[in-house]
Amino acid sequence: MFKKLGLAAAAFALSASTSLAATEVTWWHAMGGELGKKLEEIATKFNESQSEYKVVPVYKGSYPETLTAAIAAFRANQQPAIVQVFEVGTGTMMAAKGAVYPVYKLMKNEGESFEPKSFLGPVVGYYSDTQGNILSLPFNSSTPILYYNKDVFKKAGLDPEVAPKTWKEVEEFSKKIVTSGAAKCGFTSAWITWVQTENLSAIHDQPFGTLENGFGGLKTQFSFNGPVQQKHWANLKKWQDEGLFKYGGPVGGDNAATMFYAQECAMTMNSSAGRAGVINNAKDFKPGFAPLPYYDDVTKEPKNSIIGGATLWVLNGKDKATYKGVAKFFSYLSKPEVQADWHQYTGYLPITNASYDLGKSQGYYDKNPGSDVAIKQIMRGTPSANSKGVRFGNFTQVRTIVDEEFQALLAGKKDAKQALDSAVTRGNQLLREFESANTN
């Protein structure tokens, strides 16, 4: 009798523990190192804030690797609930019919408050459809800025508190820096595609492609081989030959950060998300932060820069309980205190107006001069069709092509026009392949 009661009690306890187990929400991401640790901290704090859901972050490698893994997993019906996808993967995700559960629908279906106007306009606009519906949750959004070495500026006889505003000044400052021996090179840059081509086009209100830079549909063509882009690439080649500019390397251009940290180059242009890295690595010099330069003979009022970083996409194929957990987690992620902490720790943009206002009320920007440069730059003016971003299929591969053509330019194999014309021609071929694969 007692044995039967004992077995019954054990069975009941097992049933109860199973029914009370937290619903797991798997989150695939591409954040390594310190950023990965901070991301895991966010997930842990959400898990500790309630007992119904458990977010499980899984690092899947680089952005392209994470996107590729998610596509393969969905085809095998082994997809995560959430996947972090970088901005150039947006076109691919939008074309993945049946794979994506749009965030605006998720939040509405699960009864979670979700107001598009609460997000920074340039950020949310990039990840919305033509009706203004948000398709993925903005999480780690960035934009490129100028970093400079104040100590080197001083050694070169420059005012350490004044950064170059125009490309003419970048050239003039670089000549003083190199000729004085204060540093071996004036400037370098990460992300030639993102910073020196995509953002260059946006700031000068130049089209990168037709159909509003791809926002208008699949039948688009690249057009980033215009006079302004040609002028800039020709200048970068000239400045390299004169010893003023040093190439930071393909894709992300990791060598740019290394040369800046080592004080080999006095200036670099890189993601605002690199701010924490600059501060941590600038042990022997004082860094400065400023907006990207512009050509004042092209525009007197530069437009906003465009975003990088990534958003969180929800994938179809999960049960109701999982989606309830995703919605709860997204509400948590959007809290002002959570976003402000993430922004202030990493250098990524505060994705909501409330988190930006919280930082101002905390005095964060007053205590950390230059920490709001990226925000002011991306919020500058009213975005135009040329400055709201670029959205194309196969764009990861297109960026690789642009890097290849830029290297051909620097090697003297092509001039600026030839290199850009080739990049556009090769890029358009990838657009047609994407269009063919995603048109019924």
QUIFEN-V402868 format. One line per field, one symbol per residue. ss: DSSP state (H for helix, E for strand, L for the rest). Layout:
# QUIFEN-V402868
ss->???
This chain:
# QUIFEN-V402868
ss->LHHHHHHHHHHHHHHHHHHHLLEEEEEEELLLHHHHHHHHHHHHHHHHHLLLEEEEEEELLLHHHHHHHHHHHHHLLLLLLEEEEEHHHHHHHHHLLLLELLHHHHHHHLLLLLLHHHELHHHHHHLELLLLLELLEEEEEELEEEEEEHHHHHHLLLLLLLLLLEHHHHHHHHHHHHHHLLLLEEEEELLLLHHHHHHHHHHLLLLLEHHHHLLLLLLLLELLLLHHHHHHHHHHHHHHHLLLEEELLLLLLHHHHHHHHLLLEEEEEEEHHHHHHHHHHLLLLLEEEELLLELLLLLLLLLLLLLEEEEEEEELLLLHHHHHHHHHHHHHHLLHHHHHHHHHHHLLLLLEHHHHHHHHHLLHHHHLLLLLHHHHHHLLLLLLLLLLLLLLLLHHHHHHHHHHHHHHHHLLLLLHHHHHHHHHHHHHHHHHHHHHHLLL
